């Protein structure tokens, strides 16, 4: 998976396709278009109206794309100044069409309201909503033949409700996802602390006992003292390696990063890693758990499997690691217990099974 693909996969559907909604809604500008075609105003005002209409469309779509890309901000992030300038330009463009289209200029208000709702702040949403309804209502009831424009007021009110509900749901969904990610990160940190405590605590206890034994044997039995020192060296090396592995897991919490890390680790042992599916199919909480499972499964492959190929399959609510090694012996060591514990903690089921005639399949299902 290339970096570009990875970057796109991390973007939400709202970020990738939200601008399509803005383009579809442009069909409602047919009313000022018809009004411009049949406008009795001077040619200068008609030309100004057409220019303002085209500029409105360009600014509106560009502003939505800019906001959806994350570079302009809005809705979930503070909007950049360019979004405010675009908002002001939309109001000016709509106002410039009034001399040529008259009451049909009210058709621009729903677009201005939507831009404020999705591209600016919540206060801007509420202010623009109130102003849009007030201006539309006042204009309609003050104009001759106002009854023909009542439909515009209904559209403005309906769109205000839709924008309010949809933006509220988007914000709450994003906040819930952020909270889930923070909880998962907190649980992961607790797991790391437990792993480091168990690993270092055990190793240091044994090292202390052996050091005490060496001190007693150094004069009476030098050869055995040397053997104990060699054991101490091996224990400290193992502890350091374990701590580094744990820290590497924390630094590579995201599944895409962990896939790259594991691919390089397996490649160094002439094992090929193949990925099927998109990491974005898993939620942030699921991805965090999958990262830990993948790291431990890779360690098991390198230590025990003698495999040549490893396949990672990712689907919504499912994560599988399969190798073509010598198969699972049936016994469950610390690595397997750790994977099972992490899967259970995230609300998933954990399965270790043979992969065909040979090899092992590690499967996590939410």
Beta strands, then each sheet from edge to edge (+ up, - down):
strand 1: 272-276
strand 2: 309-315
strand 3: 318-323
strand 4: 349-354
strand 5: 360-365
sheet 1: 1+ 2+ 3- 5+ 4-
end
